Structures are given as C-alpha cells and as structure tokens.
Amino acid sequence: MEYFVYCSNKPKVDALRAEHQEAHWAFMDQYEDRMIARGPTLAEDGKTPNGSMHIVDLESEEEAKTFAHDEPYAKAGVFTDITIRRWTNALKRTMWDFQGDVSSTRFLCIGYGPLGIDSTARRNELLQSHRDYLSAPGRVERGILRGPLWDSAGEKWIGSIFLIEAPDPTFIKAFFVDEPYTKDGLYERFEMLLWRFGGRN
C-alpha cells in the first residue's frame, strides 16, 4: 500500500534538523527500495526546509505510523504536525523516473476534499476528464507524480497530490484553473508548497 506522509516543521528548528540529518538519512535508507518520492518542502527563499514529504510503499497503516513517528526528525521534536494518508500512484513510477530540468522549481500541490462530504462518486465521474486534462501537451511534461488521497480504508476519496515542475507559482495557479476537479469545486482548499528532490547529497 502506498502512503503519503507530510510533516510540517515547528518554527526555528533549522539547527535541530541539521543535527539529526544524518540519522534521518540512515533511517530512510531502510526504505530505499520502497520509496516513491521524498524531499523537503521549502520556505519562500527556496532554500530553508519547512517540512518533509515522503511517499512510500508500506505493508499497513501501523507500519506507516511507525515510519512517520519513529523517524529521527519526528522523535527529536522537529515537527509540529504529521499527516499520513493512503495514496494511489496514478503514473506508476517514482520521482527518479522523471526526466526534467534540475534547474527548474518544483512544487508539492495538495488538493483537499471537503470535510464531512463524501465526494468519491463525483470524483469518479470526472476522473477521465481529469486524466485527459493533465495528459495534454504543455501539462503532461510538467508532471513528476500525481494521485488520489484516500481515507484509512482506501475507499473514500479525500483529495489529491501533485508533484509538478514549473517556472513559478503563477504557472501552477494557471495550470489548475480549468482542471476538472478544481472547476467542479471538489477541492475545499488547495495548498502549493515549494519542494525539492530529497535524499543524500
């Protein structure tokens, strides 16, 4: 089962994060053959980490919780919030399969489905038009990874994530203006975060 794990930093933890960086990498080495994507989200300066994102293939929700909470940054108190969600890999690849421009900016975009409303059926009705939109020339080349987020049972759609290479935030906003889920109002809110490929330097 594939899981999306996102952890947001507490304020002023740069030194603490740096102190535990090697331990973090050593911990992640255990999951190397199951890792689909990884890397820090970044502050507006494009350099300072303000969060940590991993997409990884795990056996169960219990293993996902262990992965998220036993990780050295988490145990050291770097994070203020830890999110764990089931996910489906729509492109059936890893971030390392993406042939992009290493000098370009990359983004983690999270579309959150409405709270308290099951939008799974409506999402399914729009799924093909959603795929067609993202597969169009000018868009498909930008997509690193994407896929739906699910509840813990893997049955109820609760949102989507997109890893996208783009020149700037304005491009990202324009990218989603006519996207079918966005136009239909399936997302209660949409979060756009600067992100970079992670792992050992």
Secondary structure as GFF3:
##gff-version 3
##sequence-region A 1 201
A	DSSP	beta_strand	2	9	.	.	.	ID=ss1
A	DSSP	alpha_helix	14	19	.	.	.	ID=ss2
A	DSSP	alpha_helix	21	29	.	.	.	ID=ss3
A	DSSP	three_ten_helix	32	34	.	.	.	ID=ss4
A	DSSP	beta_strand	35	42	.	.	.	ID=ss5
A	DSSP	beta_strand	49	57	.	.	.	ID=ss6
A	DSSP	alpha_helix	61	69	.	.	.	ID=ss7
A	DSSP	alpha_helix	72	76	.	.	.	ID=ss8
A	DSSP	beta_strand	79	87	.	.	.	ID=ss9
A	DSSP	three_ten_helix	95	97	.	.	.	ID=ss10
A	DSSP	beta_strand	105	112	.	.	.	ID=ss11
A	DSSP	alpha_helix	120	134	.	.	.	ID=ss12
A	DSSP	three_ten_helix	140	142	.	.	.	ID=ss13
A	DSSP	beta_strand	143	150	.	.	.	ID=ss14
A	DSSP	beta_strand	157	166	.	.	.	ID=ss15
A	DSSP	alpha_helix	169	177	.	.	.	ID=ss16
A	DSSP	alpha_helix	180	183	.	.	.	ID=ss17
A	DSSP	beta_strand	189	195	.	.	.	ID=ss18
###
